Amino acid sequence: MKESMRNEIVRLYYGGTSMRKIAQTLHISRHTVKRVLTEHDGGRSGESPSSRRKRPSQLDAHEATVLALLERYPDITAMRVLEELRKEGFSGGYTIVKERVGRLRPHRRKQPVMRFETSPGAQAQMDYASYTIDFTEEGPRRVHLFSYVLGYSRRQHIRFVERQDFATTIRQHVRAFEHLGGVAATCLYDNMKVVVTEYDGEEPIYNTRFLAFATHYGFRPWACRPRRPQTKGKVERPFYFVETNLLNGRTFRSLDHLNEVAVWWLAHVADVRIHRETKQTPLARHKMELPHLIPLPQNPYDTAEVVYRTVNCEGLIAYRGNRYTVPWHNIGQMLPIRITEDELIVHGPHLDEIARHRLFPTSASGQTSRREEDRRREDARKKHAALKERFEQLGPSAARFFTALTETRRYGKQEAYKILTLLEAYRREDLVAALEHAARHGAYCSTAVERILAIQATPRTALDHLAEREQGYLRSLMNDLPTRPRDTTEYQHLLEGQTSKGTPDGENAAKDDTTIDAEETEDGRTDAPEQDP
């Protein structure tokens, strides 16, 4: 209770106002008024609260039992104490027991948190904080603040991002390393899934992908104990400074504008302020810490995300609700896509770059990015010939189906593209069988082929498709080997020759050895050894 309220209660009481009237005037209970006046009288008379005469209670006879239970079981609940007192004949209620247990239970003193300082370049700390910001152009959005702080100098790097996923986290790490000019030997984290996948007892199991990233830069990730934020106090406390200084009293047009202001704020406010613990500016201490940081590698870590997408019949691939164009001759193929922070790069079957687009922001949906070169219309004859060649690769029956499809259907080419896209969902043999089945019934259309596959074939996953493609690549390598692998039966007579040494057949074994030596020389030619006259 505020001291002004106590003063008003005492003033009204000495003015002749009853306790009931005081409670009604100040909108408080009469018990509160009585308690304040009793404490006031005791303070004026010099009588301590413990020496005042207490109202007797039936629980007084059982207080020794309560103290014994609390001494033996410090965490025992008031309900369990009441159950034990019932056995001794106590007939009171739960509330009186709860109040007495709360008064008699020894209160644990919080262990003081010792502040520790680290040597230059020894430690950094990283964490996220989430905010909802009302942008003037984009409206309210949930954003996440990435913060990386060097323990010795207290210099930090911050950036507001849309997600806290793996790709975003390592990208911001790289940005922080480049901003600070090096890497600390150890970095403290909480138990975010990007860093720690699970726990084996009390030991954290680190994300192997994040360990590979940490190994590239030469630092050690260190997961803090759960529910102990004071371990990372150097990165937790600056969030309050960001809230009260950077975000307070400012409006932002968009997320990009917010990050522009954050860059200015770091350079003109956060880096040049006098830190209350170090009594120096973070920028000045960073100059002393910089020689102790791990130097950056010559080649930065590749933070691009790789996904696979199938090109649909319109020559588009989908990613996070938006579509991007690729060259038309890749229709029906599953292609690897590299996702950087601001670009989407499409690679062909032989990993050559075939398209590059500006990545749409997360807030965008249903948008289509079209390249100018993809809009150009190819020669109709050339396009028809390439499409026919794709069907001829499937076999004679598929080629006949393509000819009939383009001759009988008005939009036969477009339907042919749709049929080729089915190769990413079904096996080649199943598609050829469906084409033959449709041709027997004169159903020359993509819809009929789709229905036949849906009934007779089992779709395959993207992993099955990739595995099949890799197996075909390995088979092609085996066919191109300069030396044919030999069967083990060709070496059987060598074993027979070893077992027959010292016998009359040893001469035959020697002859066999001579024959084998004559089969192939070092340069791959077969020459017979010279015979003695």
C-alpha positions in Angstrom: 0.0 0.0 0.0 1.2 3.5 -0.8 2.2 5.8 2.0 -0.3 8.4 0.8 -3.1 5.9 1.4 -1.9 5.2 4.9 -1.7 8.9 5.7 -5.3 9.5 4.4 -6.6 6.6 6.6 -4.9 7.9 9.7 -6.0 11.5 9.0 -9.6 10.5 8.6 -9.6 8.4 11.7 -8.2 11.1 13.9 -10.8 13.4 12.4 -13.5 11.3 13.9 -14.5 9.2 10.9 -15.5 5.7 11.6 -13.6 2.7 10.0 -16.7 1.8 8.0 -16.9 5.3 6.6 -13.2 5.4 5.8 -13.5 2.2 3.9 -16.4 3.5 1.9 -14.7 6.8 1.1 -11.4 5.3 0.0 -13.0 2.2 -1.7 -11.1 -0.3 0.4 -12.1 -3.0 2.8 -12.7 -2.4 6.5 -10.1 -5.1 7.3 -7.5 -3.1 5.5 -8.4 0.1 7.4 -8.2 -1.9 10.7 -4.9 -3.4 9.8 -3.4 0.0 8.9 -4.7 1.6 12.2 -3.4 -1.3 14.3 0.1 -1.0 12.7 0.0 2.8 13.3 -0.9 2.3 17.0 1.8 -0.3 17.4 4.4 2.0 15.8 3.5 4.9 18.1 3.5 2.8 21.3 6.8 1.0 20.3 5.2 -2.4 20.5 6.6 -4.9 17.9 4.1 -6.9 15.8 5.4 -10.2 17.2 4.8 -9.1 20.8 1.2 -8.1 20.3 -1.4 -10.4 21.7 -2.5 -12.8 19.1 -6.0 -14.3 18.8 -5.9 -17.9 20.0 -6.5 -20.5 17.3 -7.2 -24.3 17.4 -4.2 -24.7 15.2 -1.8 -23.5 17.9 -1.9 -27.0 19.5 -0.7 -28.5 16.3 2.0 -26.0 15.4 4.8 -28.4 16.5 3.5 -30.9 14.0 3.5 -28.4 11.2 7.1 -27.3 12.1 8.2 -31.0 12.1 6.6 -31.6 8.7 8.2 -28.5 7.2 11.6 -29.4 8.6 11.5 -32.9 7.1 9.7 -32.0 3.9 10.5 -28.4 3.0 8.4 -28.5 -0.2 5.3 -30.1 1.4 2.0 -28.4 0.4 -0.6 -27.0 2.7 -3.1 -29.6 1.6 -0.8 -32.4 2.6 -0.2 -30.7 6.0 -4.0 -30.5 6.5 -4.3 -34.3 5.7 -1.7 -35.1 8.4 -3.4 -32.8 10.9 -6.7 -34.5 10.3 -5.2 -37.7 11.7 -4.5 -35.8 14.9 -8.0 -34.6 15.3 -7.7 -31.1 13.8 -11.1 -29.9 12.5 -10.2 -26.5 11.1 -10.3 -25.5 7.4 -7.7 -25.3 4.7 -7.3 -21.5 4.7 -6.0 -21.2 8.3 -3.5 -24.1 7.6 -2.3 -22.4 4.4 -1.7 -19.1 6.2 0.2 -20.8 9.1 2.3 -22.9 6.7 3.1 -19.8 4.7 4.2 -18.0 7.8 6.3 -20.9 9.3 7.8 -22.2 6.1 11.5 -21.0 5.8 11.8 -18.8 2.7 14.6 -19.7 0.4 17.0 -16.9 -0.3 17.7 -16.4 -4.0 21.3 -17.1 -4.9 23.0 -13.9 -6.0 24.0 -13.9 -9.7 27.7 -13.1 -10.0 28.6 -10.9 -13.0 31.6 -12.2 -14.8 33.7 -10.6 -17.5 35.4 -12.5 -20.3 38.7 -11.8 -22.0 38.8 -10.2 -25.4 37.6 -12.4 -28.2 36.6 -15.2 -25.8 32.8 -15.1 -25.9 29.8 -13.8 -27.7 26.1 -14.1 -27.0 23.2 -14.4 -29.5 19.4 -14.3 -29.1 16.1 -13.3 -30.6 13.3 -11.0 -29.4 9.9 -10.7 -31.1 7.9 -7.5 -31.6 4.7 -6.4 -33.3 5.3 -3.1 -35.1 2.6 -1.1 -36.9 4.3 0.0 -40.1 2.8 3.0 -41.8 2.9 1.3 -45.3 2.7 -2.4 -44.5 0.4 -2.3 -41.4 1.0 -4.3 -38.2 3.6 -7.1 -38.7 5.3 -9.6 -36.4 9.1 -9.2 -36.7 12.0 -10.8 -34.9 15.1 -9.0 -33.7 18.4 -10.9 -34.2 21.1 -9.7 -31.8 24.8 -10.8 -31.6 26.9 -9.2 -28.8 30.6 -9.5 -28.1 31.1 -10.2 -24.4 34.2 -8.0 -23.8 33.5 -4.9 -25.8 29.6 -5.1 -25.6 29.5 -4.1 -29.3 26.6 -5.7 -31.0 24.9 -6.3 -34.4 21.1 -6.2 -34.7 18.7 -6.8 -37.6 15.0 -7.3 -37.8 13.9 -10.3 -39.8 10.7 -12.1 -40.8 11.6 -15.6 -39.5 13.8 -17.4 -37.1 14.5 -20.5 -39.3 17.9 -22.0 -39.9 18.7 -20.1 -43.2 17.8 -16.8 -41.6 19.8 -17.4 -38.5 23.1 -18.4 -40.2 22.7 -15.5 -42.7 22.5 -13.0 -39.8 25.5 -14.7 -38.2 27.5 -14.1 -41.3 26.3 -10.5 -41.4 27.3 -10.0 -37.8 30.7 -11.5 -38.3 31.4 -9.2 -41.2 30.0 -6.2 -39.2 32.3 -6.9 -36.2 35.3 -7.9 -38.3 35.8 -11.4 -36.7 34.3 -14.2 -34.7 34.4 -14.9 -30.9 35.8 -18.3 -29.8 32.6 -19.3 -28.1 29.0 -18.2 -28.6 26.2 -18.7 -26.0 22.7 -19.7 -27.1 19.4 -20.7 -25.5 17.8 -23.9 -26.6 16.5 -22.8 -30.0 16.0 -25.7 -32.5 18.4 -24.2 -34.9 21.2 -24.9 -32.5 20.0 -27.7 -30.2 17.9 -30.5 -31.6 17.2 -32.4 -28.4 18.7 -33.3 -25.0 20.2 -36.6 -23.9 19.6 -36.2 -20.1 21.3 -32.9 -19.3 23.6 -33.0 -22.3 22.5 -31.0 -25.4 22.6 -32.6 -28.8 23.6 -29.9 -31.3 22.2 -29.5 -34.8 24.8 -31.1 -37.1 24.0 -28.5 -39.8 24.7 -25.7 -37.4 27.9 -27.4 -36.2 29.1 -27.5 -39.8 28.5 -23.8 -40.0 30.3 -23.2 -36.7 33.3 -25.3 -37.8 33.6 -23.2 -41.0 34.1 -20.1 -38.9 36.0 -21.8 -36.1 33.8 -21.0 -33.1 32.2 -23.3 -30.5 28.4 -23.1 -29.8 27.5 -23.4 -26.2 23.9 -24.0 -25.1 22.9 -22.4 -21.8 20.9 -24.3 -19.1 17.2 -24.2 -19.7 15.2 -21.5 -17.8 18.3 -19.5 -16.8 18.3 -16.3 -18.9 20.8 -14.5 -16.6 23.5 -16.7 -18.2 23.1 -14.6 -21.3 22.7 -11.3 -19.5 24.9 -9.4 -22.0 22.5 -10.1 -24.8 19.3 -10.0 -22.8 19.8 -6.6 -21.3 20.3 -4.7 -24.6 16.8 -5.7 -25.8 15.5 -3.3 -23.2 17.7 -0.6 -24.5 16.4 -1.3 -28.1 12.8 -1.1 -26.8 13.3 2.2 -24.9 15.6 4.0 -27.4 15.4 2.6 -30.9 11.7 1.6 -31.0 10.4 4.2 -28.6 9.0 7.4 -30.1 9.7 6.5 -33.7 7.5 5.4 -36.6 8.6 3.2 -39.5 7.3 2.8 -43.0 8.4 -0.8 -43.6 10.7 -3.5 -42.5 13.4 -2.2 -44.8 13.1 1.3 -43.3 13.3 -0.2 -39.8 16.6 -1.9 -40.6 17.9 1.3 -42.2 17.2 3.2 -38.9 18.7 0.3 -36.9 22.0 0.6 -38.9 22.0 4.4 -38.1 21.2 3.8 -34.5 24.0 1.3 -34.0 26.6 3.7 -35.5 25.4 6.9 -33.8 23.8 5.7 -30.5 24.7 2.2 -29.4 28.3 2.1 -30.4 29.3 5.5 -29.0 27.4 5.5 -25.6 29.3 5.1 -22.4 28.5 1.6 -21.1 27.6 1.7 -17.4 29.6 -1.4 -16.6 32.8 -1.0 -18.7 32.8 2.9 -18.4 33.9 3.0 -22.0 32.2 3.1 -25.4 31.6 -0.3 -27.1 33.4 1.1 -30.2 36.6 1.9 -28.2 36.7 -1.5 -26.5 36.0 -3.2 -29.8 39.3 -1.7 -31.2 41.1 -3.5 -28.3 39.1 -6.8 -28.9 39.5 -6.9 -32.7 43.0 -8.4 -32.7 41.8 -11.3 -30.5 38.8 -12.3 -32.7 39.0 -15.3 -35.1 39.7 -13.9 -38.6 37.0 -14.4 -41.2 37.6 -17.1 -43.8 38.4 -16.2 -47.4 35.2 -17.8 -48.7 32.1 -17.2 -46.6 29.7 -20.0 -45.7 27.1 -20.8 -48.4 23.9 -19.8 -46.7 21.6 -20.6 -49.6 18.8 -23.0 -49.1 18.4 -25.8 -51.8 14.9 -27.1 -52.7 13.5 -29.1 -55.6 10.5 -28.1 -57.6 8.8 -29.5 -60.7 8.2 -27.2 -63.7 4.5 -27.2 -64.4 2.9 -27.2 -67.9 2.9 -23.4 -67.9 6.7 -23.3 -67.4 6.4 -22.1 -63.8 7.8 -23.3 -60.5 6.1 -22.5 -57.1 7.8 -21.3 -54.0 6.1 -20.0 -50.8 2.8 -19.1 -52.6 4.4 -17.4 -55.6 5.5 -18.5 -59.1 8.6 -18.0 -61.1 9.2 -18.7 -64.9 11.8 -21.0 -66.4 12.6 -21.8 -70.0 9.8 -23.8 -71.6 12.0 -26.8 -72.6 12.3 -27.7 -68.9 8.6 -28.4 -68.5 8.0 -31.6 -66.6 11.4 -31.7 -65.0 12.3 -31.6 -61.3 15.0 -28.9 -60.9 17.2 -27.8 -58.0 16.4 -24.3 -56.7 18.9 -22.2 -54.7 17.3 -19.7 -52.4 19.5 -16.8 -51.2 18.4 -13.9 -49.0 17.0 -11.9 -51.9 17.2 -14.2 -55.1 15.8 -17.4 -56.4 18.2 -19.2 -58.8 17.0 -22.1 -60.9 19.5 -24.8 -62.1 19.1 -27.2 -64.9 19.5 -31.0 -64.8 23.3 -30.6 -65.3 23.4 -27.9 -62.5 23.9 -25.1 -64.9 22.0 -21.8 -64.1 19.0 -21.4 -66.3 17.0 -18.7 -64.6 17.4 -16.1 -61.8 14.6 -14.1 -60.2 14.2 -11.5 -57.5 12.7 -13.2 -54.5 9.2 -12.0 -53.4 8.9 -11.0 -49.7 7.2 -13.3 -47.3 4.1 -11.0 -47.1 3.5 -11.5 -50.9 1.3 -14.3 -52.2 -0.1 -15.3 -55.6 2.5 -13.2 -57.5 4.3 -14.3 -60.7 7.8 -13.3 -61.6 8.4 -13.4 -65.4 11.7 -13.0 -67.1 11.8 -11.1 -70.4 13.7 -13.9 -72.2 11.1 -16.5 -71.1 8.4 -14.3 -72.6 9.9 -14.6 -76.1 8.1 -16.9 -78.4 10.2 -19.7 -79.8 9.9 -20.9 -83.4 6.8 -23.1 -83.5 8.5 -25.7 -85.6 11.5 -25.9 -83.3 9.2 -26.1 -80.3 7.1 -28.9 -81.9 10.2 -30.8 -82.9 11.6 -30.6 -79.3 8.3 -31.8 -77.9 8.1 -34.7 -80.3 11.7 -35.7 -79.4 10.7 -35.9 -75.7 7.9 -38.3 -76.5 10.1 -40.4 -78.8 12.4 -40.9 -75.9 9.6 -42.6 -74.1 9.2 -45.2 -76.9 7.3 -45.8 -80.2 3.9 -46.0 -78.6 4.4 -42.6 -76.9 5.5 -41.1 -80.2 2.3 -42.4 -81.9 0.2 -41.0 -79.1 1.8 -37.6 -79.5 1.1 -37.5 -83.2 -2.5 -38.5 -82.7 -2.9 -36.0 -79.8 -1.6 -33.0 -81.8 -3.7 -33.9 -84.9 -7.0 -34.5 -83.1 -6.9 -31.9 -80.3 -7.0 -28.2 -80.8 -4.6 -27.5 -77.9 -2.7 -30.7 -78.3 0.7 -29.2 -77.5 -0.4 -27.8 -74.2 -1.9 -31.2 -73.3 1.4 -32.8 -74.3 3.2 -30.6 -71.8 0.8 -31.6 -69.1 1.5 -35.3 -69.9 5.2 -34.7 -69.6 4.7 -33.2 -66.1 3.3 -36.5 -65.0 6.8 -38.0 -65.3 7.6 -36.3 -62.0 4.8 -38.1 -60.2 4.7 -41.5 -61.9 7.3 -43.9 -63.2 8.2 -43.9 -66.8 6.8 -47.4 -67.4 3.5 -46.5 -65.8 3.2 -43.4 -68.0 3.9 -45.4 -71.2 1.4 -48.1 -70.2 -1.2 -45.4 -69.6 -0.5 -43.9 -73.0 -0.9 -47.3 -74.7 -4.1 -47.9 -72.7 -5.6 -44.5 -73.8 -4.6 -45.1 -77.4 -6.4 -48.4 -77.5 -9.6 -46.7 -76.6 -9.0 -43.6 -78.7 -8.8 -41.3 -75.7 -6.2 -38.8 -76.9 -6.2 -36.3 -74.1 -4.3 -35.5 -71.0 -7.3 -35.9 -68.7 -7.8 -39.5 -69.8 -4.1 -40.3 -69.1 -4.3 -38.7 -65.7 -7.4 -40.9 -64.8 -5.7 -44.1 -66.0 -2.6 -43.3 -63.9 -4.7 -42.5 -60.8 -6.4 -45.9 -61.0 -3.6 -48.2 -62.2 -0.3 -46.6 -61.0 1.1 -45.6 -57.6 2.6 -42.1 -57.3 6.2 -41.8 -56.3 7.8 -39.2 -54.0 10.4 -36.6 -54.9 13.0 -38.7 -53.1 12.2 -41.7 -55.3 12.6 -39.6 -58.4 16.0 -38.2 -57.3 17.2 -41.7 -56.4 16.1 -43.1 -59.8 17.9 -40.2 -61.5 21.1 -40.8 -59.6 21.0 -44.5 -60.3 20.7 -43.8 -64.0 23.7 -41.5 -63.7 25.7 -44.2 -62.0 24.7 -46.7 -64.7 25.9 -44.3 -67.4 29.3 -44.0 -65.6 29.6 -47.8 -65.4 29.0 -48.1 -69.1 31.7 -45.5 -69.8 34.4 -47.3 -67.8 37.5 -48.0 -69.9 38.1 -51.4 -68.3 35.4 -54.0 -68.0 35.0 -55.4 -64.5 35.9 -59.2 -64.5 33.8 -61.9 -63.1 35.3 -63.8 -60.1 35.2 -67.1 -62.0 38.0 -65.9 -64.2 40.3 -65.9 -61.2 39.3 -69.4 -60.0 42.2 -71.2 -61.7 44.6 -69.0 -59.7 43.3 -70.5 -56.5 43.5 -74.0 -57.9 47.1 -73.3 -58.9 48.0 -72.3 -55.4 46.6 -75.5 -53.9 48.5 -77.7 -56.4 52.0 -76.3 -55.8 54.5 -79.1 -55.4 52.4 -81.5 -57.4 52.7 -82.6 -61.0 50.0 -80.1 -61.8 52.2 -77.2 -60.7 53.5 -76.9 -64.2 50.0 -76.4 -65.5 49.5 -73.7 -62.9 52.6 -71.9 -64.0 51.3 -72.0 -67.6 48.0 -70.6 -66.4 49.9 -67.8 -64.7 51.8 -67.0 -67.8 48.5 -66.9 -69.8 47.0 -64.4 -67.3 50.0 -62.2 -67.4 49.7 -62.1 -71.2 46.1 -60.9 -71.1 46.7 -57.3 -70.4 49.6 -55.0 -70.1 49.8 -51.6 -68.2 48.7 -49.6 -71.2 45.6 -51.8 -71.7 46.9 -53.7 -74.8 47.0 -57.5 -74.9 50.4 -58.8 -75.8 51.7 -62.3 -75.6 55.1 -62.7 -73.8 58.1 -63.6 -75.8 58.7 -67.4 -76.0 62.2 -68.9 -75.5 63.4 -70.9 -78.5 
